[in-house]
Amino acid sequence: MAGLSKKWLLVIVGIAVLAIQLAFITSYVGALHSPEPHQLKVGVLAPNSQVQALSRSLGTSTQYLALSNEPTKGKLLQQVNDAELFAGFIPGRQSSELYISSAQGTVAATLIEGIFSQVASQSHSILHVTDVDPLPASNSGGLVQFYLVIGWIVGAYLFAVVFGLLAGMTPKCFSGLLRRLPAFLGYALLSAVGGAVIVTNLFGYQKGHELAVILIGLLIVTGVSLTTAALQSAGGLVGTGLVILLFVVAGNPSAGGPWPMAMLPSPWRQVGHWLPNGAGLTAVRDVLFFHGQDLTGQILVLAAYAVFGFGVLVLLSLRGKPLFEIDLAAK
């Protein structure tokens, strides 16, 4: 593009920043203003006919839960332990049992407990509640892993942005790209180790599985930083704006934080699993609390960002220039 006058450059940048700001507000308010359950999976140790009758008796709460009959107590507990079910319910005449998993989200666990407390009360049964996957006392809200992942992502795209501003956004040749890679990989490793050490050793928030958490962090930071560099290389400042929209405006609220994604409205509930924010948070939770049962899908999502970023950078380095750019030489 031809050089823009200073006046028009300021107008364009101001409009772009305003649009991102308003999108930021809209996304956060829309996703997190009033989270409510959307068919949380709860297993019931009872025949299907009894499960259907229980579902009908829930009234308005039916929309919150998706009940399924489970054949054995062992299978029911295993599915709760593996985060395949949010809770398991075993009805009884005099006493009933509810198995919840607060590590999947304390808000969801509390809501489920409230619903089945009413169910037990209506049948004059005593409800015994067991938390099979409790959060540690030092992380009772489940926010530590959320802020850890968000911190990794923020650092990853900031590093890529600053690196692009200082060294040039688009590598001039393939060998130039290869010379950049050690910096990105080195930063990713230091970021992953530093974040894990802070939350485990400095504060003692989530002991255990440190190596797995570091490897997940390495994959998150590598994927986000390479994708950021790729979008910047393709579109300069426009690419930077896309990075903010993708990883901040859409990514952070769709991860849910203390709320499981199943409690977010559309479209955040649907897209959260496909962004590094949500996939990274789910991966860390799986490792810490659920024996890595749902880890493969999250790793594939995170790896896809690294592969995409590297692939685009290779193509652009061979081209030697961005796909499009704005000349900031203000007149």
C-alpha positions in Angstrom: 0.0 0.0 0.0 1.1 3.5 -0.6 2.1 5.5 2.4 -0.8 6.9 4.5 -1.0 10.4 5.7 -0.6 10.8 9.4 -4.2 11.9 9.8 -5.6 8.8 8.1 -3.2 6.5 9.8 -4.4 7.7 13.2 -8.0 7.3 12.1 -7.5 3.7 10.9 -5.5 2.6 13.9 -8.0 4.3 16.3 -11.0 2.5 14.7 -9.1 -0.8 14.8 -8.3 -0.5 18.4 -11.8 0.6 19.3 -13.2 -2.4 17.4 -10.9 -4.8 19.3 -11.8 -3.1 22.6 -15.6 -3.4 22.0 -15.1 -7.0 20.8 -13.2 -7.7 24.0 -16.0 -6.3 26.2 -18.7 -8.2 24.2 -16.8 -11.5 24.3 -16.2 -11.4 28.1 -19.6 -10.1 29.0 -21.4 -12.5 26.6 -19.4 -15.6 27.8 -19.2 -15.0 31.5 -22.1 -12.7 32.6 -24.3 -15.6 33.7 -22.9 -19.1 33.2 -25.5 -21.9 33.4 -25.3 -25.6 32.8 -25.9 -27.0 29.4 -26.7 -30.7 29.7 -24.1 -31.7 32.3 -23.6 -35.4 32.1 -24.7 -37.3 35.3 -24.8 -41.0 35.6 -27.5 -42.8 37.6 -27.2 -46.3 39.0 -30.8 -47.4 38.1 -32.8 -48.9 35.3 -33.5 -46.7 32.3 -37.2 -46.4 33.2 -36.3 -45.1 36.7 -33.7 -42.7 35.1 -36.4 -41.3 32.8 -38.8 -40.9 35.7 -36.1 -39.1 37.6 -35.5 -36.8 34.7 -39.1 -35.9 34.4 -39.3 -35.1 38.1 -36.5 -32.6 37.9 -38.8 -30.0 36.3 -36.9 -26.9 35.0 -33.6 -28.5 36.1 -34.0 -31.1 33.3 -32.4 -28.6 30.8 -29.3 -28.4 33.1 -28.5 -32.2 33.3 -28.2 -35.1 30.9 -29.0 -38.3 32.9 -27.8 -41.7 31.8 -28.3 -45.1 33.4 -25.1 -46.9 34.4 -24.9 -50.7 35.0 -22.5 -50.8 38.0 -21.2 -48.6 40.7 -17.7 -49.3 39.7 -18.3 -48.0 36.1 -20.1 -45.0 37.4 -17.3 -44.0 39.7 -14.7 -44.6 37.0 -16.4 -42.3 34.6 -16.7 -39.6 37.3 -13.0 -40.1 38.1 -12.1 -39.8 34.4 -14.2 -36.6 33.9 -16.5 -38.5 31.5 -19.4 -37.7 33.9 -19.8 -34.5 36.0 -21.4 -36.6 38.8 -22.8 -40.0 39.7 -26.1 -40.6 41.6 -27.2 -43.8 43.4 -30.8 -43.5 44.6 -32.0 -45.3 47.6 -35.1 -45.6 49.8 -33.6 -44.3 53.0 -30.3 -42.9 51.8 -28.8 -41.9 48.5 -25.3 -41.3 47.3 -24.0 -38.5 45.1 -20.4 -38.5 43.7 -19.3 -35.2 42.4 -16.0 -33.9 40.9 -15.2 -30.4 42.0 -12.0 -30.4 39.9 -14.2 -30.1 36.8 -15.6 -26.9 38.2 -16.7 -26.0 41.7 -19.7 -24.1 40.4 -21.0 -27.1 38.5 -20.4 -29.4 41.4 -22.3 -27.1 43.8 -25.2 -26.8 41.4 -25.5 -30.6 40.9 -25.3 -31.1 44.6 -28.2 -28.6 45.1 -30.4 -30.3 42.5 -29.9 -33.8 44.0 -30.4 -32.5 47.5 -33.9 -31.5 46.4 -34.4 -34.9 44.8 -33.4 -36.7 48.0 -35.6 -34.4 50.1 -38.6 -35.1 47.9 -38.2 -38.8 48.4 -37.5 -38.5 52.1 -34.0 -39.9 51.6 -30.7 -38.8 53.2 -28.1 -37.7 50.6 -24.5 -38.6 51.2 -22.1 -36.5 49.0 -18.6 -37.6 48.1 -16.1 -35.5 46.1 -14.0 -38.0 44.2 -11.8 -35.4 42.6 -11.5 -32.6 45.1 -9.4 -29.5 44.5 -6.5 -28.9 46.9 -7.1 -26.4 49.7 -4.5 -24.1 48.2 -6.4 -24.0 44.9 -10.0 -24.3 46.1 -11.4 -22.3 43.2 -9.5 -24.1 40.5 -8.1 -20.8 39.1 -4.4 -21.6 39.4 -4.2 -23.7 36.2 -6.4 -21.2 34.4 -4.0 -18.3 35.2 -1.0 -20.5 34.4 -2.3 -21.3 30.9 -3.3 -17.7 30.3 0.1 -16.5 31.5 1.8 -18.8 29.0 -0.4 -17.6 26.2 0.1 -13.9 26.9 3.8 -14.3 27.1 3.9 -16.3 23.9 2.2 -13.8 21.7 4.0 -10.8 23.4 7.3 -12.4 22.7 6.5 -13.1 19.1 5.1 -9.5 18.6 8.2 -7.9 20.1 10.5 -10.2 18.2 8.8 -9.3 15.0 9.0 -5.6 15.7 12.8 -5.8 16.4 13.9 -8.5 13.9 11.4 -8.0 11.1 8.0 -9.7 10.9 8.7 -11.7 7.8 11.9 -13.8 7.4 13.6 -12.8 4.1 14.7 -16.4 3.4 14.3 -20.0 4.7 17.7 -19.9 6.4 16.6 -16.7 8.2 13.6 -18.6 9.5 15.9 -21.4 10.8 18.0 -18.8 12.6 14.9 -17.6 14.4 13.6 -21.0 15.6 16.1 -21.5 18.5 14.9 -18.2 20.0 11.3 -19.2 19.9 12.0 -22.7 21.2 14.3 -21.4 23.9 11.7 -18.9 25.0 9.0 -21.6 25.1 11.2 -23.9 27.2 12.1 -21.2 29.7 8.4 -20.1 29.8 7.1 -23.6 30.4 9.6 -24.4 33.1 9.3 -21.0 34.8 5.5 -21.1 34.9 5.5 -24.6 36.4 8.2 -23.8 38.9 6.3 -20.7 40.1 3.0 -22.4 40.7 4.4 -25.6 42.2 7.6 -24.7 44.0 7.2 -21.0 44.8 3.6 -21.2 45.9 3.0 -24.9 46.2 -0.4 -24.7 44.4 -0.4 -27.9 42.3 2.2 -30.4 43.3 2.7 -33.5 41.2 3.0 -34.2 37.4 5.5 -31.3 37.0 7.1 -32.8 33.9 3.8 -33.4 32.1 2.7 -29.8 33.0 6.0 -28.4 31.6 5.6 -30.4 28.4 2.1 -29.0 27.9 3.3 -25.5 28.6 6.1 -26.0 26.1 3.5 -27.0 23.5 1.2 -24.1 24.3 3.9 -21.5 24.1 5.5 -22.9 21.0 2.1 -23.1 19.2 0.9 -19.7 20.2 4.2 -17.9 19.5 4.7 -19.6 16.0 1.1 -18.9 15.1 1.5 -15.3 16.2 4.7 -14.9 14.2 3.0 -16.5 11.1 0.0 -14.1 11.2 2.3 -11.2 11.7 4.5 -12.3 8.8 1.4 -12.6 6.6 -0.2 -9.3 7.5 1.9 -7.1 9.7 -0.1 -5.0 12.1 -3.3 -6.6 10.7 -2.0 -10.0 11.7 -1.2 -8.6 15.2 -4.9 -7.6 15.5 -6.0 -11.1 14.4 -3.7 -12.6 17.1 -5.4 -10.4 19.8 -8.9 -11.4 18.5 -8.0 -15.1 18.4 -6.1 -15.6 21.7 -7.5 -12.8 23.9 -10.9 -11.7 22.7 -12.2 -15.2 21.8 -9.7 -17.5 23.6 -9.7 -16.3 27.2 -13.5 -16.2 27.9 -14.1 -19.4 26.0 -11.7 -21.3 28.3 -14.2 -20.8 31.1 -11.7 -20.4 34.0 -13.5 -21.6 37.2 -16.5 -22.6 35.0 -16.4 -25.7 32.8 -17.0 -25.0 29.1 -20.4 -26.8 29.4 -21.6 -23.8 31.4 -20.8 -21.3 28.8 -23.3 -20.0 26.2 -22.9 -20.4 22.5 -20.6 -19.8 20.6 -18.0 -19.8 23.3 -19.0 -23.3 24.4 -18.4 -24.7 21.0 -15.1 -22.9 20.1 -13.4 -23.2 23.4 -12.0 -26.7 22.8 -10.4 -25.6 19.5 -8.4 -22.7 20.9 -5.1 -23.1 22.8 -6.6 -21.3 25.8 -9.3 -24.0 26.3 -7.4 -26.9 25.0 -4.4 -26.0 27.2 -6.5 -25.6 30.3 -8.3 -28.9 29.8 -4.9 -30.6 29.2 -3.5 -29.3 32.4 -6.6 -30.3 34.4 -6.6 -33.8 32.8 -3.0 -34.3 33.9 -3.4 -33.0 37.4 -6.8 -34.5 38.3 -8.0 -37.0 35.7 -5.1 -39.3 34.9 -4.7 -37.8 31.4 -7.8 -39.6 30.2 -8.8 -36.9 27.6 -5.3 -35.7 26.8 -4.8 -36.9 23.3 -7.4 -34.6 21.7 -6.1 -31.5 23.5 -2.5 -32.3 22.5 -3.5 -32.6 18.9 -5.2 -29.2 19.0 -2.2 -27.6 20.6 0.2 -29.3 18.2 -1.9 -28.1 15.2 -1.2 -24.5 16.1 2.6 -25.2 16.2 2.4 -27.0 12.8 0.2 -24.3 11.3 2.5 -21.5 12.5 5.7 -23.2 11.3 4.2 -24.2 7.9 3.0 -20.6 7.2 6.4 -19.2 8.2 8.1 -21.6 5.9 6.0 -20.5 2.9 6.4 -16.8 3.7 10.1 -17.2 4.2 10.4 -18.7 0.7 8.3 -15.8 -0.6 10.5 -13.3 1.3 7.7 -10.8 2.0 4.3 -10.7 3.6 1.0 -11.3 1.8 0.0 -7.7 2.3 1.2 -4.8 4.4 0.4 -1.3 5.3 3.0 1.3 4.7 3.4 3.2 8.0 5.5 5.9 6.5 3.2 8.7 7.5 3.2 11.9 5.4 
